[in-house]
Amino acid sequence: YSCNVCNKTFSTSSHLTQHSRSHTDEKPYFCDKCNKSFARWKTLSVHRRVHTGEKPYPCTVCNKSFTTNAVLTRHSRIHTGEKPYFCDVCHKSFSRGNELTLHS
């Protein structure tokens, strides 16, 4: 399945449909609490946690909980000291990608 705008290919038609929304800005999924719209159902599902307060991803070190696994992973670097983002020029490392971007 190939995108007729950018020619990117996908293994399923549903993946192509999701991708196509990046070109059209179509957001068919609406939050029933705040009416915010989303291109993907999964993104809406995660957004709903803002309203419910659900934080299903706990840190095993400090027990703080997070709404997504990605945010937990970023938080965990506080405990591990991991800095996976490196500057190609000065070789300084950062725990977050946006810190590297600001550094550049």
DSSP file (Angstrom, degrees, kcal/mol; ACC not computed):
  #  RESIDUE AA STRUCTURE BP1 BP2  ACC     N-H-->O    O-->H-N    N-H-->O    O-->H-N    TCO  KAPPA ALPHA  PHI   PSI    X-CA   Y-CA   Z-CA
    1    1 A Y              0   0    0      0, 0.0     9,-3.1     0, 0.0     2,-0.4   0.000 360.0 360.0 360.0 124.9    0.0    0.0    0.0
    2    2 A S  B     -A    9   0A   0      7,-0.2     2,-0.3     9,-0.1     7,-0.2  -0.907 360.0-120.5-119.4 137.6    1.6    3.2   -1.2
    3    3 A C     >  -     0   0    0      5,-2.9     4,-1.6    -2,-0.4    14,-0.0  -0.580  14.7-149.8 -73.1 129.3    0.8    6.8   -0.2
    4    4 A N  T  4 S+     0   0    0     -2,-0.3    -1,-0.1     1,-0.2    -2,-0.0   0.504  93.5  49.2 -80.5  -2.2   -0.3    8.8   -3.3
    5    5 A V  T  4 S+     0   0    0      3,-0.1    -1,-0.2     0, 0.0    -2,-0.0   0.847 132.2   6.5 -97.6 -49.5    1.2   12.0   -1.7
    6    6 A C  T  4 S-     0   0    0      2,-0.1    -2,-0.2     0, 0.0     3,-0.1   0.420  90.4-123.7-118.7  -0.7    4.7   11.0   -0.6
    7    7 A N     <  +     0   0    0     -4,-1.6    -3,-0.1     1,-0.2     2,-0.1   0.539  54.8 153.3  68.8   8.9    5.0    7.5   -2.0
    8    8 A K        -     0   0    0     -6,-0.1    -5,-2.9     1,-0.1     2,-0.3  -0.461  36.6-136.4 -65.7 142.1    5.8    6.0    1.4
    9    9 A T  B     -A    2   0A   0     -7,-0.2     2,-0.3    -2,-0.1    -7,-0.2  -0.760  18.8-168.2-108.7 152.3    4.7    2.3    1.5
   10   10 A F        -     0   0    0     -9,-3.1     6,-0.0    -2,-0.3     3,-0.0  -0.953  27.0-133.7-136.8 152.1    2.9    0.3    4.2
   11   11 A S  S    S+     0   0    0     -2,-0.3     2,-0.3     1,-0.0    -1,-0.1   0.694  91.2  35.9 -81.2 -19.0    2.2   -3.3    4.8
   12   12 A T  S  > S-     0   0    0    -11,-0.1     4,-1.7     1,-0.1     5,-0.1  -0.948  74.8-126.8-133.6 155.5   -1.5   -2.8    5.6
   13   13 A S  H  > S+     0   0    0     -2,-0.3     4,-2.5     1,-0.2     5,-0.1   0.833 110.5  58.4 -67.9 -31.3   -4.2   -0.5    4.3
   14   14 A S  H  > S+     0   0    0      2,-0.2     4,-2.3     1,-0.2    -1,-0.2   0.879 104.9  49.9 -67.5 -35.9   -5.0    0.6    7.9
   15   15 A H  H  > S+     0   0    0      2,-0.2     4,-2.5     1,-0.2    -1,-0.2   0.897 111.0  49.7 -67.0 -39.1   -1.4    1.8    8.4
   16   16 A L  H  X S+     0   0    0     -4,-1.7     4,-2.8     2,-0.2    -2,-0.2   0.916 109.5  51.8 -63.1 -42.6   -1.7    3.7    5.1
   17   17 A T  H  X S+     0   0    0     -4,-2.5     4,-1.1     2,-0.2    -2,-0.2   0.926 110.9  47.2 -60.1 -45.8   -5.0    5.2    6.3
   18   18 A Q  H >< S+     0   0    0     -4,-2.3     3,-0.6     1,-0.2     4,-0.4   0.930 113.9  48.0 -61.1 -45.6   -3.4    6.4    9.5
   19   19 A H  H >< S+     0   0    0     -4,-2.5     3,-2.3     1,-0.2     4,-0.5   0.903 103.1  61.9 -61.5 -42.5   -0.5    7.8    7.6
   20   20 A S  H >X S+     0   0    0     -4,-2.8     4,-1.4     1,-0.3     3,-1.4   0.797  91.8  66.9 -57.1 -30.0   -2.7    9.6    5.1
   21   21 A R  H <X S+     0   0    0     -4,-1.1     4,-2.1    -3,-0.6     5,-0.4   0.737  88.2  66.8 -64.9 -21.5   -4.2   11.7    7.9
   22   22 A S  H <4 S+     0   0    0     -3,-2.3    -1,-0.3    -4,-0.4    -2,-0.2   0.773 106.5  41.7 -69.5 -23.6   -0.8   13.3    8.4
   23   23 A H  H <4 S+     0   0    0     -3,-1.4    -2,-0.2    -4,-0.5    -1,-0.2   0.779 123.5  35.9 -89.0 -30.9   -1.3   14.9    4.9
   24   24 A T  H  < S-     0   0    0     -4,-1.4    -2,-0.2     2,-0.1    -3,-0.2   0.604  94.4-132.2 -99.7 -13.5   -5.0   15.8    5.4
   25   25 A D     <  +     0   0    0     -4,-2.1     2,-0.3     1,-0.2    -3,-0.1   0.713  46.0 166.1  63.4  21.7   -5.0   16.8    9.1
   26   26 A E        -     0   0    0     -5,-0.4    -1,-0.2    -6,-0.2    -2,-0.1  -0.522  15.3-179.7 -67.7 131.0   -8.1   14.6    9.4
   27   27 A K        +     0   0    0     -2,-0.3    12,-0.3    -3,-0.1    11,-0.1  -0.740   9.6 166.7-134.3  84.1   -8.8   13.9   13.1
   28   28 A P        +     0   0    0      0, 0.0     2,-0.6     0, 0.0    11,-0.2   0.528  52.5  84.4 -82.3  -4.8  -11.8   11.7   13.4
   29   29 A Y  E     -B   38   0B   0      9,-2.2     9,-2.5    11,-0.0     2,-0.4  -0.877  60.5-169.6-106.1 121.9  -11.5   10.7   17.0
   30   30 A F  E     -B   37   0B   0     -2,-0.6     2,-0.4     7,-0.2     7,-0.2  -0.879  23.4-124.2-115.4 139.1  -12.9   13.1   19.6
   31   31 A C     >  -     0   0    0      5,-2.7     4,-1.8    -2,-0.4    14,-0.0  -0.653  14.6-149.0 -75.5 128.6  -12.6   13.2   23.4
   32   32 A D  T  4 S+     0   0    0     -2,-0.4    -1,-0.1     1,-0.2    -2,-0.0   0.569  93.8  51.0 -77.1  -7.4  -16.1   13.2   24.9
   33   33 A K  T  4 S+     0   0    0      3,-0.1    -1,-0.2     0, 0.0    -2,-0.0   0.844 131.6   5.9 -94.6 -41.5  -14.8   15.3   27.9
   34   34 A C  T  4 S-     0   0    0      2,-0.1    -2,-0.2     0, 0.0     3,-0.1   0.421  89.8-123.1-126.4  -2.4  -13.0   18.2   26.2
   35   35 A N     <  +     0   0    0     -4,-1.8    -3,-0.1     1,-0.2     2,-0.1   0.583  54.8 154.3  68.5  11.8  -13.8   17.7   22.4
   36   36 A K        -     0   0    0     -6,-0.1    -5,-2.7     1,-0.1     2,-0.3  -0.465  35.1-137.6 -66.4 144.2  -10.1   17.6   21.5
   37   37 A S  E     -B   30   0B   0     -7,-0.2     2,-0.3    -2,-0.1    -7,-0.2  -0.771  18.2-167.5-112.6 155.2   -9.6   15.6   18.3
   38   38 A F  E     -B   29   0B   0     -9,-2.5    -9,-2.2    -2,-0.3     3,-0.0  -0.973  27.2-140.1-140.3 149.2   -7.0   13.1   17.3
   39   39 A A  S    S+     0   0    0     -2,-0.3     2,-0.4   -12,-0.3    -1,-0.1   0.762  92.0  46.9 -77.8 -26.9   -5.9   11.3   14.1
   40   40 A R  S  > S-     0   0    0      1,-0.1     4,-1.6   -11,-0.1     5,-0.1  -0.932  71.0-140.4-122.9 141.7   -5.4    8.0   15.9
   41   41 A W  H  > S+     0   0    0     -2,-0.4     4,-2.5     1,-0.2     5,-0.1   0.889 105.1  57.2 -62.5 -40.1   -7.7    6.1   18.3
   42   42 A K  H  > S+     0   0    0      1,-0.2     4,-2.2     2,-0.2    -1,-0.2   0.880 104.3  51.9 -61.1 -39.1   -4.7    5.1   20.4
   43   43 A T  H  > S+     0   0    0      2,-0.2     4,-2.5     1,-0.2    -1,-0.2   0.897 110.0  49.2 -65.3 -40.1   -3.7    8.7   20.9
   44   44 A L  H  X S+     0   0    0     -4,-1.6     4,-2.2     2,-0.2    -2,-0.2   0.920 108.4  54.2 -61.6 -43.6   -7.2    9.5   22.1
   45   45 A S  H  < S+     0   0    0     -4,-2.5     4,-0.4     1,-0.2    -2,-0.2   0.908 111.4  43.7 -58.4 -44.3   -7.0    6.5   24.4
   46   46 A V  H >< S+     0   0    0     -4,-2.2     3,-1.4     1,-0.2     4,-0.3   0.904 110.6  56.4 -67.3 -41.5   -3.8    7.9   26.0
   47   47 A H  H >X S+     0   0    0     -4,-2.5     3,-2.6     1,-0.3     4,-0.5   0.870  93.7  67.8 -57.8 -38.7   -5.3   11.4   26.1
   48   48 A R  H >X S+     0   0    0     -4,-2.2     4,-1.9     1,-0.3     3,-0.9   0.757  85.0  72.0 -56.3 -24.3   -8.3   10.2   28.1
   49   49 A R  H <> S+     0   0    0     -3,-1.4     4,-2.3    -4,-0.4    -1,-0.3   0.757  85.0  67.1 -64.3 -23.6   -5.9    9.5   31.0
   50   50 A V  H <4 S+     0   0    0     -3,-2.6    -1,-0.3    -4,-0.3    -2,-0.2   0.900 108.9  37.2 -59.4 -40.0   -5.6   13.3   31.4
   51   51 A H  H << S+     0   0    0     -3,-0.9    -2,-0.2    -4,-0.5    -1,-0.2   0.820 122.2  41.9 -83.4 -33.4   -9.3   13.3   32.5
   52   52 A T  H  < S-     0   0    0     -4,-1.9    -2,-0.2     2,-0.1    -3,-0.2   0.717  97.0-131.7 -87.7 -21.3   -9.2   10.0   34.5
   53   53 A G     <  +     0   0    0     -4,-2.3     2,-0.2     1,-0.3    -3,-0.1   0.523  48.6 160.3  80.6   4.8   -5.9   10.5   36.2
   54   54 A E        +     0   0    0     -5,-0.2    -1,-0.3    -6,-0.2    -2,-0.1  -0.409  16.6 174.1 -65.1 130.5   -4.9    7.0   35.2
   55   55 A K        +     0   0    0     -2,-0.2    12,-0.2    -3,-0.1    11,-0.2  -0.723   2.4 171.5-136.3  83.9   -1.1    6.5   35.3
   56   56 A P        +     0   0    0      0, 0.0    11,-0.2     0, 0.0    -1,-0.1   0.385  56.6  79.6 -82.0   4.9   -0.5    2.8   34.6
   57   57 A Y  E     -C   66   0C   0      9,-2.0     9,-1.7    11,-0.1     2,-0.2  -0.820  63.5-171.9-117.4  93.2    3.3    2.9   34.3
   58   58 A P  E     -C   65   0C   0      0, 0.0     2,-0.4     0, 0.0     7,-0.3  -0.579  25.6-120.5 -86.6 144.8    5.0    3.0   37.7
   59   59 A C     >  -     0   0    0      5,-3.2     4,-1.6    -2,-0.2    14,-0.0  -0.685  15.0-148.1 -77.2 130.2    8.7    3.6   38.3
   60   60 A T  T  4 S+     0   0    0     -2,-0.4    -1,-0.1     1,-0.2    16,-0.0   0.607  93.7  49.7 -77.0 -10.7   10.2    0.6   40.1
   61   61 A V  T  4 S+     0   0    0      3,-0.1    -1,-0.2     1,-0.0    -2,-0.0   0.904 130.8   8.6 -91.3 -51.2   12.7    2.8   41.8
   62   62 A C  T  4 S-     0   0    0      2,-0.1    -2,-0.2     0, 0.0     3,-0.1   0.427  90.6-124.7-114.8  -0.9   10.6    5.7   43.3
   63   63 A N     <  +     0   0    0     -4,-1.6     2,-0.2     1,-0.2    -3,-0.1   0.516  58.2 146.3  67.8   7.3    7.0    4.5   42.7
   64   64 A K        -     0   0    0     -6,-0.1    -5,-3.2     8,-0.0     2,-0.3  -0.526  39.8-140.5 -68.7 143.6    6.1    7.6   40.7
   65   65 A S  E     -C   58   0C   0     -7,-0.3     2,-0.3    -2,-0.2    -1,-0.0  -0.784  15.1-160.9-114.4 156.0    3.6    6.7   38.0
   66   66 A F  E     -C   57   0C   0     -9,-1.7    -9,-2.0    -2,-0.3     3,-0.0  -0.903  26.9-126.6-136.2 157.9    3.2    7.9   34.4
   67   67 A T  S    S+     0   0    0     -2,-0.3     2,-0.3   -12,-0.2    -1,-0.1   0.763  93.1  27.0 -77.4 -26.3    0.6    8.0   31.7
   68   68 A T  S  > S-     0   0    0    -11,-0.1     4,-1.8     1,-0.1     5,-0.1  -0.940  72.7-123.7-135.5 157.9    2.8    6.3   29.0
   69   69 A N  H  > S+     0   0    0     -2,-0.3     4,-2.7     1,-0.2     5,-0.2   0.842 112.0  59.3 -65.9 -33.8    5.7    4.0   28.9
   70   70 A A  H  > S+     0   0    0      2,-0.2     4,-2.1     1,-0.2    -1,-0.2   0.901 105.9  46.9 -63.3 -40.8    7.7    6.5   26.9
   71   71 A V  H  > S+     0   0    0      2,-0.2     4,-2.5     1,-0.2    -1,-0.2   0.886 111.6  51.7 -69.2 -37.8    7.4    9.1   29.7
   72   72 A L  H  X S+     0   0    0     -4,-1.8     4,-2.7     2,-0.2    -2,-0.2   0.924 108.7  51.2 -61.1 -44.6    8.4    6.4   32.2
   73   73 A T  H  X S+     0   0    0     -4,-2.7     4,-0.8     2,-0.2    -2,-0.2   0.921 110.9  47.7 -59.4 -45.1   11.4    5.6   30.1
   74   74 A R  H >< S+     0   0    0     -4,-2.1     3,-0.7     1,-0.2     4,-0.3   0.919 113.2  48.7 -62.3 -43.6   12.4    9.2   30.0
   75   75 A H  H >X S+     0   0    0     -4,-2.5     3,-2.4     1,-0.2     4,-0.5   0.895 101.2  64.6 -61.2 -42.0   11.9    9.5   33.8
   76   76 A S  H >X S+     0   0    0     -4,-2.7     4,-2.1     1,-0.3     3,-0.9   0.754  86.5  71.7 -57.5 -25.8   14.0    6.4   34.5
   77   77 A R  H <X S+     0   0    0     -4,-0.8     4,-2.2    -3,-0.7    -1,-0.3   0.735  85.9  66.6 -64.7 -21.1   17.1    8.1   33.1
   78   78 A I  H <4 S+     0   0    0     -3,-2.4    -1,-0.3    -4,-0.3    -2,-0.2   0.906 109.8  36.5 -61.4 -40.8   17.1   10.2   36.3
   79   79 A H  H << S+     0   0    0     -3,-0.9    -2,-0.2    -4,-0.5    -1,-0.2   0.846 124.3  39.2 -81.9 -36.2   17.8    7.0   38.2
   80   80 A T  H  < S-     0   0    0     -4,-2.1    -3,-0.2     2,-0.1    -2,-0.2   0.732  93.0-134.3 -88.9 -23.0   20.1    5.3   35.7
   81   81 A G     <  +     0   0    0     -4,-2.2    -3,-0.1     1,-0.2    -4,-0.1   0.556  45.4 163.9  77.8   7.0   22.1    8.3   34.5
   82   82 A E        -     0   0    0     -6,-0.2    -1,-0.2    -5,-0.1    -2,-0.1  -0.358  18.2-178.9 -62.1 134.3   21.6    7.1   30.9
   83   83 A K        +     0   0    0     -3,-0.1    12,-0.3     1,-0.1    11,-0.2  -0.738   8.0 169.0-134.8  84.1   22.3    9.8   28.3
   84   84 A P        +     0   0    0      0, 0.0     2,-0.6     0, 0.0    11,-0.2   0.490  52.8  84.9 -81.5  -2.7   21.6    8.2   24.9
   85   85 A Y  E     -D   94   0D   0      9,-2.2     9,-2.6    11,-0.0     2,-0.4  -0.891  60.5-172.0-106.9 120.3   21.7   11.4   22.8
   86   86 A F  E     -D   93   0D   0     -2,-0.6     2,-0.5     7,-0.2     7,-0.2  -0.886  24.4-126.3-117.2 139.5   25.2   12.5   21.7
   87   87 A C     >  -     0   0    0      5,-2.6     4,-1.5    -2,-0.4    13,-0.0  -0.695  14.3-149.6 -78.0 127.2   26.4   15.7   20.0
   88   88 A D  T  4 S+     0   0    0     -2,-0.5    -1,-0.1     2,-0.2    -2,-0.0   0.721  93.3  47.0 -69.0 -21.4   28.4   14.8   16.9
   89   89 A V  T  4 S+     0   0    0      3,-0.1    -1,-0.1     1,-0.1    -2,-0.0   0.944 131.0  10.9 -87.6 -55.1   30.6   17.8   17.3
   90   90 A C  T  4 S-     0   0    0      2,-0.1    -2,-0.2     0, 0.0     3,-0.1   0.500  90.6-127.9-107.6  -5.3   31.6   17.9   21.0
   91   91 A H     <  +     0   0    0     -4,-1.5     2,-0.1     1,-0.2    -3,-0.1   0.593  52.7 153.4  68.7  13.5   30.5   14.4   22.1
   92   92 A K        -     0   0    0     -6,-0.1    -5,-2.6     1,-0.0     2,-0.3  -0.475  34.8-139.5 -67.4 145.3   28.5   15.8   25.1
   93   93 A S  E     -D   86   0D   0     -7,-0.2     2,-0.3    -2,-0.1    -7,-0.2  -0.793  16.1-165.4-113.6 155.7   25.6   13.5   26.0
   94   94 A F  E     -D   85   0D   0     -9,-2.6    -9,-2.2    -2,-0.3     3,-0.0  -0.959  25.3-140.3-137.9 151.0   22.1   14.2   27.0
   95   95 A S  S    S+     0   0    0     -2,-0.3     2,-0.4   -12,-0.3   -18,-0.1   0.692  91.1  46.8 -84.0 -19.3   19.2   12.2   28.6
   96   96 A R  S >> S-     0   0    0    -11,-0.1     4,-1.3     1,-0.1     3,-0.6  -0.963  74.4-135.4-127.8 142.6   16.6   13.8   26.3
   97   97 A G  H 3> S+     0   0    0     -2,-0.4     4,-2.1     1,-0.2     5,-0.1   0.857 105.8  57.3 -61.2 -37.0   16.5   14.4   22.6
   98   98 A N  H 3> S+     0   0    0      1,-0.2     4,-2.3     2,-0.2    -1,-0.2   0.804 100.9  57.8 -68.1 -26.5   15.2   18.0   23.0
   99   99 A E  H <> S+     0   0    0     -3,-0.6     4,-1.9     2,-0.2    -1,-0.2   0.903 107.3  47.8 -66.4 -40.4   18.2   18.8   25.1
  100  100 A L  H  X S+     0   0    0     -4,-1.3     4,-2.0     2,-0.2    -2,-0.2   0.913 110.4  52.1 -64.0 -42.8   20.5   17.8   22.3
  101  101 A T  H  < S+     0   0    0     -4,-2.1    -2,-0.2     1,-0.2    -1,-0.2   0.919 110.8  46.9 -60.4 -44.5   18.5   19.9   19.9
  102  102 A L  H  < S+     0   0    0     -4,-2.3    -1,-0.2     1,-0.2    -2,-0.2   0.854 111.6  52.8 -64.9 -34.6   18.7   23.0   22.1
  103  103 A H  H  <        0   0    0     -4,-1.9    -1,-0.2     1,-0.2    -2,-0.2   0.851 360.0 360.0 -67.3 -36.5   22.5   22.3   22.4
  104  104 A S     <        0   0    0     -4,-2.0    -1,-0.2    -5,-0.1    -2,-0.1   0.474 360.0 360.0 -64.1 360.0   23.1   22.2   18.7
